[in-house]
């Protein structure tokens, strides 16, 4: 059965970083990095893996024809990538432009963002488009055909019967045009209202 100390040791969270140093790095470079990160209690710092010199390095574009050293570090205390980079650069006596540090999450994001950086060598301008790009679904001919189909399909409302049918109107009210005679009669009445003379009675004894 494991002791409490063993369980506590296994449950401790570590914070991992990948550190890249471009240029020459001595054999004890990992020891210097471990010493530079002492405030974060490093549990391990791997020996660097050296890559061959590259004419163009995507991560260090300003440095050409230099090899790169990659280190893996695990810390007991959390830190940011910038803090790791600054401490490693100071510990190795290098400028910040020669050191990079990334956490596993940052590495995954970087790989996604740069998954298609490599050139295919194929020209894009002047290349015919894919024949299956479904242009026929958005062109003018398709729009006109779609409108024609809408005109063909006509729907009418469904009539439902209920308990209030007897008191409801049987149909929509019909509006009929007034006959000319009715219009003349209304017009004459309106005229009589304004043209009828009203006699004002005279007071007795008036001169």
C-alpha positions, 0 to 999 in steps of 0.5 A, a space after each residue: 500500500 502506498 504511503 500518503 507521501 507517495 500519493 502526494 508526490 504523484 498528485 503534484 502538478 508539473 508545468 512543462 515547457 519546450 525551450 528552443 535556443 538557436 546558435 551554439 550551446 555548450 554541453 552543460 547548457 541544460 545545467 545552466 537552464 536548470 539553474 536559471 529556472 531555480 525559482 520555479 523548482 524545476 523537477 527535470 531539464 532534458 539535455 538539448 537535442 541539436 538540429 542541423 543548421 538551417 538556411 531559413 528557420 521559421 521560428 528564428 527568421 532573423 538567424 540564418 545558417 545556425 543550428 537549434 537546441 531543443 530542451 524539455 523542462 518540467 517545473 513545480 510552480 507555474 510560470 509564463 512562457 515569457 518568464 521562462 524565455 527571459 530567465 533562460 536568455 539571461 542564464 545563457 548570456 544570449 539575447 531574447 531573440 535567440 530563445 523561445 519557450 512554449 507550453 504544451 497548449 501553445 505548441 498545439 495552437 502554433 501547430 494548428 495555425 501553421 499547419 498549411 504554411 508550406 508552399 504547394 508549388 501550385 499557382 492559384 491565379 489562372 487556375 480553373 476552379 473546381 467543377 463541383 463548386 456548386 455555382 449552379 445553385 446560386 446563379 441567375 438561372 437557378 434563382 429564376 427557376 426557384 421563383 417559378 416553382 414558388 408560383 406553382 405551389 399555392 396553399 390555402 388556409 384550412 377551415 375548422 368548425 367549432 361551437 361559435 360557427 352559428 354566431 360568426 359570419 358565413 363569409 367575408 363582408 362584400 362591399 358593393 359600389 353605390 349606385 349613381 342615384 344614391 350618390 346624387 341623393 347624398 350630394 343633394 342632401 349635403 348641398 341643401 344643408 349649406 344652401 337652405 335659408 333660415 328665416 330669423 324672426 323679427 322682434 316685436 316693436 322693432 323698426 
